[in-house]
Amino acid sequence: MTQETRKLLLEGVSDAVGFVGGALAAFWLGRLLGFDIFAEGYGNSAIIGIVMVGIGGGLGLQIARRWRRAQVKKESDEP
């Protein structure tokens, strides 16, 4: 596996894990707070739950990207 392929694979996997992890964390937090994205109809509870999942996925993605940048910087700083 070339270095470029490894870098791209790490980028894709870390983005996916960050997004899904953030979305799931927000989903369960929403369920804990009483917001159900699977509620019948599009009431306030469902809409707030959907927004929470979207925000959670985005935050998870950003955290994964910052982690990846820190790993790359750490590798480049090593002698």
mmCIF file as gemmi writes it, N, C-alpha and C atoms, coordinates in Angstrom:
data_model
loop_
_atom_site.group_PDB
_atom_site.id
_atom_site.type_symbol
_atom_site.label_atom_id
_atom_site.label_alt_id
_atom_site.label_comp_id
_atom_site.label_asym_id
_atom_site.label_entity_id
_atom_site.label_seq_id
_atom_site.pdbx_PDB_ins_code
_atom_site.Cartn_x
_atom_site.Cartn_y
_atom_site.Cartn_z
_atom_site.occupancy
_atom_site.B_iso_or_equiv
_atom_site.pdbx_formal_charge
_atom_site.auth_seq_id
_atom_site.auth_asym_id
_atom_site.pdbx_PDB_model_num
ATOM 1 N N . MET Axp A 1 ? 0.859 -1.167 0 1 0 ? 1 A 1
ATOM 2 C CA . MET Axp A 1 ? 0 0 0 1 0 ? 1 A 1
ATOM 3 C C . MET Axp A 1 ? 0.909 1.234 0 1 0 ? 1 A 1
ATOM 4 N N . THR Axp A 2 ? 0.665 2.131 -0.928 1 0 ? 2 A 1
ATOM 5 C CA . THR Axp A 2 ? 1.493 3.328 -1.001 1 0 ? 2 A 1
ATOM 6 C C . THR Axp A 2 ? 1.137 4.285 0.131 1 0 ? 2 A 1
ATOM 7 N N . GLN Axp A 3 ? 2.03 5.222 0.368 1 0 ? 3 A 1
ATOM 8 C CA . GLN Axp A 3 ? 1.821 6.206 1.437 1 0 ? 3 A 1
ATOM 9 C C . GLN Axp A 3 ? 0.573 7.053 1.157 1 0 ? 3 A 1
ATOM 10 N N . GLU Axp A 4 ? 0.373 7.43 -0.109 1 0 ? 4 A 1
ATOM 11 C CA . GLU Axp A 4 ? -0.797 8.247 -0.468 1 0 ? 4 A 1
ATOM 12 C C . GLU Axp A 4 ? -2.09 7.469 -0.252 1 0 ? 4 A 1
ATOM 13 N N . THR Axp A 5 ? -2.103 6.194 -0.618 1 0 ? 5 A 1
ATOM 14 C CA . THR Axp A 5 ? -3.286 5.362 -0.419 1 0 ? 5 A 1
ATOM 15 C C . THR Axp A 5 ? -3.59 5.213 1.06 1 0 ? 5 A 1
ATOM 16 N N . ARG Axp A 6 ? -2.551 5 1.858 1 0 ? 6 A 1
ATOM 17 C CA . ARG Axp A 6 ? -2.727 4.872 3.312 1 0 ? 6 A 1
ATOM 18 C C . ARG Axp A 6 ? -3.305 6.155 3.898 1 0 ? 6 A 1
ATOM 19 N N . LYS Axp A 7 ? -2.803 7.3 3.432 1 0 ? 7 A 1
ATOM 20 C CA . LYS Axp A 7 ? -3.28 8.591 3.923 1 0 ? 7 A 1
ATOM 21 C C . LYS Axp A 7 ? -4.759 8.79 3.587 1 0 ? 7 A 1
ATOM 22 N N . LEU Axp A 8 ? -5.128 8.475 2.336 1 0 ? 8 A 1
ATOM 23 C CA . LEU Axp A 8 ? -6.519 8.632 1.92 1 0 ? 8 A 1
ATOM 24 C C . LEU Axp A 8 ? -7.446 7.668 2.649 1 0 ? 8 A 1
ATOM 25 N N . LEU Axp A 9 ? -6.989 6.446 2.885 1 0 ? 9 A 1
ATOM 26 C CA . LEU Axp A 9 ? -7.791 5.471 3.625 1 0 ? 9 A 1
ATOM 27 C C . LEU Axp A 9 ? -8.009 5.937 5.063 1 0 ? 9 A 1
ATOM 28 N N . LEU Axp A 10 ? -6.958 6.431 5.697 1 0 ? 10 A 1
ATOM 29 C CA . LEU Axp A 10 ? -7.084 6.947 7.062 1 0 ? 10 A 1
ATOM 30 C C . LEU Axp A 10 ? -8.037 8.131 7.108 1 0 ? 10 A 1
ATOM 31 N N . GLU Axp A 11 ? -7.957 8.99 6.104 1 0 ? 11 A 1
ATOM 32 C CA . GLU Axp A 11 ? -8.857 10.142 6.05 1 0 ? 11 A 1
ATOM 33 C C . GLU Axp A 11 ? -10.312 9.708 5.931 1 0 ? 11 A 1
ATOM 34 N N . GLY Axp A 12 ? -10.591 8.783 5.031 1 0 ? 12 A 1
ATOM 35 C CA . GLY Axp A 12 ? -11.964 8.327 4.834 1 0 ? 12 A 1
ATOM 36 C C . GLY Axp A 12 ? -12.53 7.602 6.036 1 0 ? 12 A 1
ATOM 37 N N . VAL Axp A 13 ? -11.738 6.72 6.615 1 0 ? 13 A 1
ATOM 38 C CA . VAL Axp A 13 ? -12.211 5.956 7.77 1 0 ? 13 A 1
ATOM 39 C C . VAL Axp A 13 ? -12.408 6.861 8.981 1 0 ? 13 A 1
ATOM 40 N N . SER Axp A 14 ? -11.483 7.77 9.223 1 0 ? 14 A 1
ATOM 41 C CA . SER Axp A 14 ? -11.636 8.653 10.388 1 0 ? 14 A 1
ATOM 42 C C . SER Axp A 14 ? -12.818 9.603 10.215 1 0 ? 14 A 1
ATOM 43 N N . ASP Axp A 15 ? -13.063 10.09 8.996 1 0 ? 15 A 1
ATOM 44 C CA . ASP Axp A 15 ? -14.241 10.927 8.75 1 0 ? 15 A 1
ATOM 45 C C . ASP Axp A 15 ? -15.529 10.149 9.005 1 0 ? 15 A 1
ATOM 46 N N . ALA Axp A 16 ? -15.579 8.921 8.508 1 0 ? 16 A 1
ATOM 47 C CA . ALA Axp A 16 ? -16.784 8.103 8.686 1 0 ? 16 A 1
ATOM 48 C C . ALA Axp A 16 ? -17.035 7.785 10.155 1 0 ? 16 A 1
ATOM 49 N N . VAL Axp A 17 ? -15.981 7.387 10.855 1 0 ? 17 A 1
ATOM 50 C CA . VAL Axp A 17 ? -16.135 7.055 12.278 1 0 ? 17 A 1
ATOM 51 C C . VAL Axp A 17 ? -16.537 8.294 13.078 1 0 ? 17 A 1
ATOM 52 N N . GLY Axp A 18 ? -15.932 9.424 12.775 1 0 ? 18 A 1
ATOM 53 C CA . GLY Axp A 18 ? -16.284 10.66 13.481 1 0 ? 18 A 1
ATOM 54 C C . GLY Axp A 18 ? -17.722 11.064 13.243 1 0 ? 18 A 1
ATOM 55 N N . PHE Axp A 19 ? -18.154 11.011 11.984 1 0 ? 19 A 1
ATOM 56 C CA . PHE Axp A 19 ? -19.519 11.411 11.661 1 0 ? 19 A 1
ATOM 57 C C . PHE Axp A 19 ? -20.533 10.478 12.31 1 0 ? 19 A 1
ATOM 58 N N . VAL Axp A 20 ? -20.353 9.177 12.117 1 0 ? 20 A 1
ATOM 59 C CA . VAL Axp A 20 ? -21.312 8.208 12.666 1 0 ? 20 A 1
ATOM 60 C C . VAL Axp A 20 ? -21.293 8.238 14.194 1 0 ? 20 A 1
ATOM 61 N N . GLY Axp A 21 ? -20.104 8.324 14.775 1 0 ? 21 A 1
ATOM 62 C CA . GLY Axp A 21 ? -20.008 8.388 16.236 1 0 ? 21 A 1
ATOM 63 C C . GLY Axp A 21 ? -20.701 9.614 16.8 1 0 ? 21 A 1
ATOM 64 N N . GLY Axp A 22 ? -20.482 10.763 16.179 1 0 ? 22 A 1
ATOM 65 C CA . GLY Axp A 22 ? -21.135 11.994 16.632 1 0 ? 22 A 1
ATOM 66 C C . GLY Axp A 22 ? -22.642 11.938 16.464 1 0 ? 22 A 1
ATOM 67 N N . ALA Axp A 23 ? -23.091 11.395 15.335 1 0 ? 23 A 1
ATOM 68 C CA . ALA Axp A 23 ? -24.528 11.289 15.093 1 0 ? 23 A 1
ATOM 69 C C . ALA Axp A 23 ? -25.184 10.347 16.095 1 0 ? 23 A 1
ATOM 70 N N . LEU Axp A 24 ? -24.523 9.216 16.377 1 0 ? 24 A 1
ATOM 71 C CA . LEU Axp A 24 ? -25.088 8.276 17.359 1 0 ? 24 A 1
ATOM 72 C C . LEU Axp A 24 ? -25.1 8.859 18.763 1 0 ? 24 A 1
ATOM 73 N N . ALA Axp A 25 ? -24.041 9.56 19.129 1 0 ? 25 A 1
ATOM 74 C CA . ALA Axp A 25 ? -24.007 10.196 20.462 1 0 ? 25 A 1
ATOM 75 C C . ALA Axp A 25 ? -25.133 11.214 20.589 1 0 ? 25 A 1
ATOM 76 N N . ALA Axp A 26 ? -25.343 12.01 19.541 1 0 ? 26 A 1
ATOM 77 C CA . ALA Axp A 26 ? -26.421 13.002 19.573 1 0 ? 26 A 1
ATOM 78 C C . ALA Axp A 26 ? -27.789 12.327 19.571 1 0 ? 26 A 1
ATOM 79 N N . PHE Axp A 27 ? -27.916 11.23 18.83 1 0 ? 27 A 1
ATOM 80 C CA . PHE Axp A 27 ? -29.185 10.495 18.812 1 0 ? 27 A 1
ATOM 81 C C . PHE Axp A 27 ? -29.544 10.015 20.217 1 0 ? 27 A 1
ATOM 82 N N . TRP Axp A 28 ? -28.579 9.387 20.893 1 0 ? 28 A 1
ATOM 83 C CA . TRP Axp A 28 ? -28.868 8.854 22.223 1 0 ? 28 A 1
ATOM 84 C C . TRP Axp A 28 ? -29.056 9.962 23.247 1 0 ? 28 A 1
ATOM 85 N N . LEU Axp A 29 ? -28.328 11.074 23.1 1 0 ? 29 A 1
ATOM 86 C CA . LEU Axp A 29 ? -28.559 12.222 23.984 1 0 ? 29 A 1
ATOM 87 C C . LEU Axp A 29 ? -29.966 12.771 23.758 1 0 ? 29 A 1
ATOM 88 N N . GLY Axp A 30 ? -30.369 12.851 22.507 1 0 ? 30 A 1
ATOM 89 C CA . GLY Axp A 30 ? -31.718 13.312 22.194 1 0 ? 30 A 1
ATOM 90 C C . GLY Axp A 30 ? -32.786 12.395 22.768 1 0 ? 30 A 1
ATOM 91 N N . ARG Axp A 31 ? -32.559 11.088 22.644 1 0 ? 31 A 1
ATOM 92 C CA . ARG Axp A 31 ? -33.514 10.133 23.235 1 0 ? 31 A 1
ATOM 93 C C . ARG Axp A 31 ? -33.592 10.303 24.744 1 0 ? 31 A 1
ATOM 94 N N . LEU Axp A 32 ? -32.444 10.532 25.361 1 0 ? 32 A 1
ATOM 95 C CA . LEU Axp A 32 ? -32.401 10.739 26.808 1 0 ? 32 A 1
ATOM 96 C C . LEU Axp A 32 ? -33.184 11.986 27.204 1 0 ? 32 A 1
ATOM 97 N N . LEU Axp A 33 ? -33.12 13.016 26.362 1 0 ? 33 A 1
ATOM 98 C CA . LEU Axp A 33 ? -33.827 14.267 26.638 1 0 ? 33 A 1
ATOM 99 C C . LEU Axp A 33 ? -35.278 14.259 26.156 1 0 ? 33 A 1
ATOM 100 N N . GLY Axp A 34 ? -35.69 13.17 25.494 1 0 ? 34 A 1
ATOM 101 C CA . GLY Axp A 34 ? -37.08 13.042 25.071 1 0 ? 34 A 1
ATOM 102 C C . GLY Axp A 34 ? -37.355 13.446 23.639 1 0 ? 34 A 1
ATOM 103 N N . PHE Axp A 35 ? -36.322 13.603 22.813 1 0 ? 35 A 1
ATOM 104 C CA . PHE Axp A 35 ? -36.505 13.957 21.411 1 0 ? 35 A 1
ATOM 105 C C . PHE Axp A 35 ? -36.305 12.707 20.562 1 0 ? 35 A 1
ATOM 106 N N . ASP Axp A 36 ? -37.363 12.273 19.89 1 0 ? 36 A 1
ATOM 107 C CA . ASP Axp A 36 ? -37.333 11.017 19.138 1 0 ? 36 A 1
ATOM 108 C C . ASP Axp A 36 ? -37.424 11.312 17.644 1 0 ? 36 A 1
ATOM 109 N N . ILE Axp A 37 ? -36.345 11.04 16.913 1 0 ? 37 A 1
ATOM 110 C CA . ILE Axp A 37 ? -36.367 11.319 15.477 1 0 ? 37 A 1
ATOM 111 C C . ILE Axp A 37 ? -37.285 10.364 14.728 1 0 ? 37 A 1
ATOM 112 N N . PHE Axp A 38 ? -37.648 9.269 15.347 1 0 ? 38 A 1
ATOM 113 C CA . PHE Axp A 38 ? -38.522 8.296 14.707 1 0 ? 38 A 1
ATOM 114 C C . PHE Axp A 38 ? -39.97 8.412 15.169 1 0 ? 38 A 1
ATOM 115 N N . ALA Axp A 39 ? -40.31 9.525 15.824 1 0 ? 39 A 1
ATOM 116 C CA . ALA Axp A 39 ? -41.682 9.73 16.266 1 0 ? 39 A 1
ATOM 117 C C . ALA Axp A 39 ? -42.584 9.871 15.037 1 0 ? 39 A 1
ATOM 118 N N . GLU Axp A 40 ? -43.833 9.499 15.201 1 0 ? 40 A 1
ATOM 119 C CA . GLU Axp A 40 ? -44.757 9.579 14.08 1 0 ? 40 A 1
ATOM 120 C C . GLU Axp A 40 ? -45.031 11.042 13.741 1 0 ? 40 A 1
ATOM 121 N N . GLY Axp A 41 ? -44.949 11.371 12.476 1 0 ? 41 A 1
ATOM 122 C CA . GLY Axp A 41 ? -45.16 12.748 12.033 1 0 ? 41 A 1
ATOM 123 C C . GLY Axp A 41 ? -43.911 13.583 12.257 1 0 ? 41 A 1
ATOM 124 N N . TYR Axp A 42 ? -43.996 14.814 11.862 1 0 ? 42 A 1
ATOM 125 C CA . TYR Axp A 42 ? -42.869 15.729 12.029 1 0 ? 42 A 1
ATOM 126 C C . TYR Axp A 42 ? -43.225 16.787 13.056 1 0 ? 42 A 1
ATOM 127 N N . GLY Axp A 43 ? -43.393 16.345 14.288 1 0 ? 43 A 1
ATOM 128 C CA . GLY Axp A 43 ? -43.664 17.268 15.37 1 0 ? 43 A 1
ATOM 129 C C . GLY Axp A 43 ? -42.374 17.903 15.864 1 0 ? 43 A 1
ATOM 130 N N . ASN Axp A 44 ? -42.504 18.744 16.845 1 0 ? 44 A 1
ATOM 131 C CA . ASN Axp A 44 ? -41.337 19.445 17.385 1 0 ? 44 A 1
ATOM 132 C C . ASN Axp A 44 ? -40.282 18.477 17.921 1 0 ? 44 A 1
ATOM 133 N N . SER Axp A 45 ? -40.711 17.413 18.574 1 0 ? 45 A 1
ATOM 134 C CA . SER Axp A 45 ? -39.783 16.437 19.13 1 0 ? 45 A 1
ATOM 135 C C . SER Axp A 45 ? -38.938 15.788 18.033 1 0 ? 45 A 1
ATOM 136 N N . ALA Axp A 46 ? -39.583 15.423 16.937 1 0 ? 46 A 1
ATOM 137 C CA . ALA Axp A 46 ? -38.865 14.782 15.838 1 0 ? 46 A 1
ATOM 138 C C . ALA Axp A 46 ? -37.914 15.756 15.158 1 0 ? 46 A 1
ATOM 139 N N . ILE Axp A 47 ? -38.357 16.974 14.936 1 0 ? 47 A 1
ATOM 140 C CA . ILE Axp A 47 ? -37.513 17.972 14.267 1 0 ? 47 A 1
ATOM 141 C C . ILE Axp A 47 ? -36.29 18.299 15.117 1 0 ? 47 A 1
ATOM 142 N N . ILE Axp A 48 ? -36.471 18.494 16.405 1 0 ? 48 A 1
ATOM 143 C CA . ILE Axp A 48 ? -35.341 18.785 17.285 1 0 ? 48 A 1
ATOM 144 C C . ILE Axp A 48 ? -34.382 17.597 17.316 1 0 ? 48 A 1
ATOM 145 N N . GLY Axp A 49 ? -34.918 16.383 17.336 1 0 ? 49 A 1
ATOM 146 C CA . GLY Axp A 49 ? -34.073 15.191 17.299 1 0 ? 49 A 1
ATOM 147 C C . GLY Axp A 49 ? -33.267 15.099 16.016 1 0 ? 49 A 1
ATOM 148 N N . ILE Axp A 50 ? -33.897 15.401 14.886 1 0 ? 50 A 1
ATOM 149 C CA . ILE Axp A 50 ? -33.198 15.365 13.599 1 0 ? 50 A 1
ATOM 150 C C . ILE Axp A 50 ? -32.09 16.421 13.561 1 0 ? 50 A 1
ATOM 151 N N . VAL Axp A 51 ? -32.372 17.599 14.049 1 0 ? 51 A 1
ATOM 152 C CA . VAL Axp A 51 ? -31.361 18.662 14.087 1 0 ? 51 A 1
ATOM 153 C C . VAL Axp A 51 ? -30.198 18.258 14.996 1 0 ? 51 A 1
ATOM 154 N N . MET Axp A 52 ? -30.513 17.656 16.125 1 0 ? 52 A 1
ATOM 155 C CA . MET Axp A 52 ? -29.455 17.213 17.04 1 0 ? 52 A 1
ATOM 156 C C . MET Axp A 52 ? -28.547 16.177 16.377 1 0 ? 52 A 1
ATOM 157 N N . VAL Axp A 53 ? -29.133 15.232 15.645 1 0 ? 53 A 1
ATOM 158 C CA . VAL Axp A 53 ? -28.339 14.207 14.969 1 0 ? 53 A 1
ATOM 159 C C . VAL Axp A 53 ? -27.451 14.849 13.903 1 0 ? 53 A 1
ATOM 160 N N . GLY Axp A 54 ? -27.974 15.799 13.159 1 0 ? 54 A 1
ATOM 161 C CA . GLY Axp A 54 ? -27.18 16.492 12.145 1 0 ? 54 A 1
ATOM 162 C C . GLY Axp A 54 ? -26.02 17.267 12.741 1 0 ? 54 A 1
ATOM 163 N N . ILE Axp A 55 ? -26.295 17.985 13.806 1 0 ? 55 A 1
ATOM 164 C CA . ILE Axp A 55 ? -25.236 18.75 14.476 1 0 ? 55 A 1
ATOM 165 C C . ILE Axp A 55 ? -24.212 17.8 15.092 1 0 ? 55 A 1
ATOM 166 N N . GLY Axp A 56 ? -24.68 16.727 15.706 1 0 ? 56 A 1
ATOM 167 C CA . GLY Axp A 56 ? -23.768 15.758 16.304 1 0 ? 56 A 1
ATOM 168 C C . GLY Axp A 56 ? -22.857 15.113 15.272 1 0 ? 56 A 1
ATOM 169 N N . GLY Axp A 57 ? -23.405 14.781 14.107 1 0 ? 57 A 1
ATOM 170 C CA . GLY Axp A 57 ? -22.593 14.218 13.036 1 0 ? 57 A 1
ATOM 171 C C . GLY Axp A 57 ? -21.539 15.196 12.553 1 0 ? 57 A 1
ATOM 172 N N . GLY Axp A 58 ? -21.931 16.452 12.403 1 0 ? 58 A 1
ATOM 173 C CA . GLY Axp A 58 ? -20.977 17.476 11.982 1 0 ? 58 A 1
ATOM 174 C C . GLY Axp A 58 ? -19.885 17.715 13.003 1 0 ? 58 A 1
ATOM 175 N N . LEU Axp A 59 ? -20.256 17.74 14.273 1 0 ? 59 A 1
ATOM 176 C CA . LEU Axp A 59 ? -19.251 17.924 15.328 1 0 ? 59 A 1
ATOM 177 C C . LEU Axp A 59 ? -18.31 16.731 15.404 1 0 ? 59 A 1
ATOM 178 N N . GLY Axp A 60 ? -18.859 15.538 15.261 1 0 ? 60 A 1
ATOM 179 C CA . GLY Axp A 60 ? -18.015 14.344 15.263 1 0 ? 60 A 1
ATOM 180 C C . GLY Axp A 60 ? -17.03 14.349 14.109 1 0 ? 60 A 1
ATOM 181 N N . LEU Axp A 61 ? -17.476 14.792 12.956 1 0 ? 61 A 1
ATOM 182 C CA . LEU Axp A 61 ? -16.605 14.89 11.782 1 0 ? 61 A 1
ATOM 183 C C . LEU Axp A 61 ? -15.484 15.891 12.028 1 0 ? 61 A 1
ATOM 184 N N . GLN Axp A 62 ? -15.81 17.036 12.599 1 0 ? 62 A 1
ATOM 185 C CA . GLN Axp A 62 ? -14.785 18.048 12.883 1 0 ? 62 A 1
ATOM 186 C C . GLN Axp A 62 ? -13.779 17.549 13.917 1 0 ? 62 A 1
ATOM 187 N N . ILE Axp A 63 ? -14.258 16.848 14.925 1 0 ? 63 A 1
ATOM 188 C CA . ILE Axp A 63 ? -13.342 16.289 15.931 1 0 ? 63 A 1
ATOM 189 C C . ILE Axp A 63 ? -12.415 15.264 15.293 1 0 ? 63 A 1
ATOM 190 N N . ALA Axp A 64 ? -12.943 14.432 14.411 1 0 ? 64 A 1
ATOM 191 C CA . ALA Axp A 64 ? -12.114 13.431 13.726 1 0 ? 64 A 1
ATOM 192 C C . ALA Axp A 64 ? -11.059 14.106 12.855 1 0 ? 64 A 1
ATOM 193 N N . ARG Axp A 65 ? -11.424 15.174 12.171 1 0 ? 65 A 1
ATOM 194 C CA . ARG Axp A 65 ? -10.457 15.877 11.324 1 0 ? 65 A 1
ATOM 195 C C . ARG Axp A 65 ? -9.37 16.548 12.155 1 0 ? 65 A 1
ATOM 196 N N . ARG Axp A 66 ? -9.747 17.126 13.275 1 0 ? 66 A 1
ATOM 197 C CA . ARG Axp A 66 ? -8.729 17.733 14.154 1 0 ? 66 A 1
ATOM 198 C C . ARG Axp A 66 ? -7.799 16.663 14.722 1 0 ? 66 A 1
ATOM 199 N N . TRP Axp A 67 ? -8.349 15.513 15.075 1 0 ? 67 A 1
ATOM 200 C CA . TRP Axp A 67 ? -7.518 14.419 15.57 1 0 ? 67 A 1
ATOM 201 C C . TRP Axp A 67 ? -6.529 13.981 14.499 1 0 ? 67 A 1
ATOM 202 N N . ARG Axp A 68 ? -7.038 13.852 13.259 1 0 ? 68 A 1
ATOM 203 C CA . ARG Axp A 68 ? -6.174 13.414 12.162 1 0 ? 68 A 1
ATOM 204 C C . ARG Axp A 68 ? -5.065 14.428 11.901 1 0 ? 68 A 1
ATOM 205 N N . ARG Axp A 69 ? -5.404 15.73 11.935 1 0 ? 69 A 1
ATOM 206 C CA . ARG Axp A 69 ? -4.378 16.754 11.74 1 0 ? 69 A 1
ATOM 207 C C . ARG Axp A 69 ? -3.329 16.687 12.841 1 0 ? 69 A 1
ATOM 208 N N . ALA Axp A 70 ? -3.754 16.438 14.069 1 0 ? 70 A 1
ATOM 209 C CA . ALA Axp A 70 ? -2.811 16.332 15.191 1 0 ? 70 A 1
ATOM 210 C C . ALA Axp A 70 ? -1.901 15.122 15.003 1 0 ? 70 A 1
ATOM 211 N N . GLN Axp A 71 ? -2.445 14.017 14.491 1 0 ? 71 A 1
ATOM 212 C CA . GLN Axp A 71 ? -1.629 12.826 14.251 1 0 ? 71 A 1
ATOM 213 C C . GLN Axp A 71 ? -0.593 13.08 13.164 1 0 ? 71 A 1
ATOM 214 N N . VAL Axp A 72 ? -0.991 13.76 12.106 1 0 ? 72 A 1
ATOM 215 C CA . VAL Axp A 72 ? -0.063 14.067 11.018 1 0 ? 72 A 1
ATOM 216 C C . VAL Axp A 72 ? 1.034 14.999 11.505 1 0 ? 72 A 1
ATOM 217 N N . LYS Axp A 73 ? 0.642 15.992 12.303 1 0 ? 73 A 1
ATOM 218 C CA . LYS Axp A 73 ? 1.628 16.935 12.84 1 0 ? 73 A 1
ATOM 219 C C . LYS Axp A 73 ? 2.591 16.215 13.781 1 0 ? 73 A 1
ATOM 220 N N . LYS Axp A 74 ? 2.066 15.314 14.603 1 0 ? 74 A 1
ATOM 221 C CA . LYS Axp A 74 ? 2.893 14.554 15.532 1 0 ? 74 A 1
ATOM 222 C C . LYS Axp A 74 ? 3.896 13.685 14.773 1 0 ? 74 A 1
ATOM 223 N N . GLU Axp A 75 ? 3.445 13.052 13.675 1 0 ? 75 A 1
ATOM 224 C CA . GLU Axp A 75 ? 4.337 12.218 12.877 1 0 ? 75 A 1
ATOM 225 C C . GLU Axp A 75 ? 5.426 13.046 12.195 1 0 ? 75 A 1
ATOM 226 N N . SER Axp A 76 ? 5.076 14.247 11.757 1 0 ? 76 A 1
ATOM 227 C CA . SER Axp A 76 ? 6.065 15.083 11.074 1 0 ? 76 A 1
ATOM 228 C C . SER Axp A 76 ? 7.058 15.706 12.047 1 0 ? 76 A 1
ATOM 229 N N . ASP Axp A 77 ? 6.681 15.843 13.323 1 0 ? 77 A 1
ATOM 230 C CA . ASP Axp A 77 ? 7.578 16.407 14.332 1 0 ? 77 A 1
ATOM 231 C C . ASP Axp A 77 ? 8.589 15.403 14.855 1 0 ? 77 A 1
ATOM 232 N N . GLU Axp A 78 ? 8.277 14.105 14.704 1 0 ? 78 A 1
ATOM 233 C CA . GLU Axp A 78 ? 9.193 13.073 15.191 1 0 ? 78 A 1
ATOM 234 C C . GLU Axp A 78 ? 10.438 13.02 14.325 1 0 ? 78 A 1
ATOM 235 N N . PRO Axp A 79 ? 11.607 12.831 14.972 1 0 ? 79 A 1
ATOM 236 C CA . PRO Axp A 79 ? 12.858 12.782 14.185 1 0 ? 79 A 1
ATOM 237 C C . PRO Axp A 79 ? 13.031 11.517 13.399 1 0 ? 79 A 1
